[in-house]
Amino acid sequence: MPAVESRTGFAKRDFAPWADRALAPLLRIEGVTKRFGAYTAVDHLSLDIYQGEFFALLGPSGCGKTTLLRLIAGFERAGAGRVVLDGVDLAPVPPYRRPVNMMFQSYALFPHLTVEGNVAFGLKQEGLPKAQIAERVAEMLTLVRLEKFGARKPHELSGGQRQRVALARSLVKRPRVLLLDEPMAALDKKLRGETQFELMDLQRRLGLTFVIVTHDQSEAMTVADRIAVMDRGRLMQVAPPAEIYEQPNSRWVADFIGSVNLLEGRAGRDGMSVEGTALGRLHVAAKIAAEPGATVWVAVRPEKLRMTPTPGSPDRQSALENDVAATLVDIAYLGDLSIYRLRTDAGVPLQATRANTAPLAERGTGANDKVWLSFPRDAAIVLTR
Amino acid sequence: MTDAHRTRQKPYRSFMAKLVVRIPYAWLIAFFLVPFLIVLKISLSQTAIAQPPYTPVFDLAAGWHGIARLFAGLSLDNYAFLGSDPLYFLSYAKSVEIAAFSTVMLLIIGYPIAYAMTRTPRRVQAVLVVSVILPFWTSFLIRIYAWMNILQHDGPLNRLLLALDLVREPPVWLSTNTAVYIGIVYSYLPFMVLPLYATLEKLDESLLEAAADLGCPRWKAFWLITLPLSAPGVIAGALLCFIPAVGEFVIPDLLGGSRTAMIGQTIWTEFFANKDWPTASAVAVVLVCLLVTPIVIFQHQTMRGVERD
């Protein structure tokens, strides 16, 4: 199935249920709209999420990602459209009967209950026998490495421990879908990094479906099988992280995910070049999906720009490469990599990054140095919108 | 708070800052401790037909000798007297009973009001808070007189009941315990509603969402989450009502009958009718000791709340 192959090409692991047309999604969001007064938080949005997926809703604040999560949980009612789980329309199902659980951004731990009491809360609502509740609570606390803290109250825990209690509490009922609202926003950077990997590990071990809301793109890219990039209540692109980064479908997505150099031009007559950009004629690797003469944009990621002191590129004559002379304006040294701000002779600002692999002394570039920038044609992404 | 925070040395405070911290202490010493010590001293004295009507009196002119004689003249006789006459015990018991029952009624009436207030939009809440304290703009005494008028034999209440055919004979309200309860509940309601509202208003809405998310319907979440978390407000409101209600004088005096002898009236009678200042003082001192117990409980609760935050 070549169609499937091309769509799974960017998948992280050998797991791409969204590419399998025969598979029914676990969670279907069909044309859902949610308005708050005159403000449209979610705008006619449709989305399929599959069993076992780690799915991320990513977008700037106010893009509607949390509202979408709350619509799934049942805390908000959709003005239009349906939320379907396992083929069942959730509209008439109140939040306390939905087989989904949510981990709140504030954690929302019950301050008057112990850690055990918090984790057991959901099971008690189901009316399970006491022994079974105790067993499952203990099992869950072991899973999040809090077995020694069961008798503590939330205010006696650190932020990271509280976060794990919230996770245990939302997982203990084995939800069909676990909704995570900015679960790591309150953690410091280092802990966040570790927790992301723990969360992925947990999700795969339990085989559950996770939907995470985040505004942190590196977090989304780390944990998610697929990312839905949202803006103003609409989906901009839904794809695996690598595809979102390597093949953004619009200027907005290209600019939102990572940094990018954007150059406006017109689609060339041969369909393999863009004319009239600030850097002149640029060659691209794939056929441009636009009529010749139509306005298109070339996006080049900063790390794909090669910086050399001389125009000594061997591919230059064969026109496989694009190149331009530029002056170095500024260097931001970030430790692992450096960001170079450049200006072409025509005054176009560009950005390049380079991993600091060579020892500091051997990197002999400084401000006002003349450099030669080049990038292969397959590094040029052509965007038509 | 970690231990490191606790053991850290006190931060430097300027003279002004120290002064500001001490103002409440100065206030308490001047207006609570000193008057209390005076009352305590009188309670240990004996009645006398004199001015002031007790002995011994503080005689500065006699110097050290006078002070020694003062202490020699003090005795616990009045307290022994309180124990010997059941009138006082019954009066205390009646006061505590009326105050406790009123407090329960205040909770039953005040909690739904406070809860409903937190459920209204923000702008409306401000108006509601003002309306709760609005009765304070009229003198307390006038409001109790108004109740005397409402509750009298041919007053508006009885006329309404007769008009609605709810009663055949106009019931007697004034000079009954019911009238005292009505007066206390009416007058103390803001003291119950405001602390309850303050607690409920702070309640994190996401806790109720979390409860719902975990399979708990709204009505059940009220019992499992809202009510336990509003305990500090319940305790604060109950104490703010119970403590002054125990010593209430005006309401039982104006609305209650001679049979509802609350402790405030007993003190009044001892002071003004019997001119027995030492016994009156002893009654008052015992009352203060009785009320310190709930205040200590309240303090304990508040400190626990502070630690949690």
HADDOCK unambig.tbl for C-alpha pairs under 7 A between the chains (distance, minus, plus):
assign (segid A and resid 95 and name CA) (segid B and resid 212 and name CA) 5.88 0.50 0.50
assign (segid A and resid 95 and name CA) (segid B and resid 213 and name CA) 5.62 0.50 0.50
assign (segid A and resid 96 and name CA) (segid B and resid 212 and name CA) 4.60 0.50 0.50
assign (segid A and resid 96 and name CA) (segid B and resid 213 and name CA) 5.19 0.50 0.50
assign (segid A and resid 96 and name CA) (segid B and resid 214 and name CA) 6.25 0.50 0.50
assign (segid A and resid 96 and name CA) (segid B and resid 215 and name CA) 3.89 0.50 0.50
assign (segid A and resid 96 and name CA) (segid B and resid 216 and name CA) 5.55 0.50 0.50
assign (segid A and resid 96 and name CA) (segid B and resid 217 and name CA) 5.95 0.50 0.50
assign (segid A and resid 97 and name CA) (segid B and resid 215 and name CA) 5.92 0.50 0.50
assign (segid A and resid 101 and name CA) (segid B and resid 213 and name CA) 5.84 0.50 0.50
assign (segid A and resid 101 and name CA) (segid B and resid 214 and name CA) 6.69 0.50 0.50
assign (segid A and resid 102 and name CA) (segid B and resid 213 and name CA) 6.65 0.50 0.50
assign (segid A and resid 108 and name CA) (segid B and resid 206 and name CA) 5.81 0.50 0.50
assign (segid A and resid 108 and name CA) (segid B and resid 207 and name CA) 5.08 0.50 0.50
assign (segid A and resid 108 and name CA) (segid B and resid 210 and name CA) 6.40 0.50 0.50
assign (segid A and resid 109 and name CA) (segid B and resid 207 and name CA) 6.87 0.50 0.50
assign (segid A and resid 110 and name CA) (segid B and resid 207 and name CA) 6.54 0.50 0.50
assign (segid A and resid 112 and name CA) (segid B and resid 229 and name CA) 6.86 0.50 0.50
assign (segid A and resid 122 and name CA) (segid B and resid 214 and name CA) 4.48 0.50 0.50
assign (segid A and resid 122 and name CA) (segid B and resid 215 and name CA) 6.04 0.50 0.50
assign (segid A and resid 125 and name CA) (segid B and resid 215 and name CA) 5.74 0.50 0.50
assign (segid A and resid 125 and name CA) (segid B and resid 216 and name CA) 5.94 0.50 0.50
assign (segid A and resid 155 and name CA) (segid B and resid 308 and name CA) 6.17 0.50 0.50
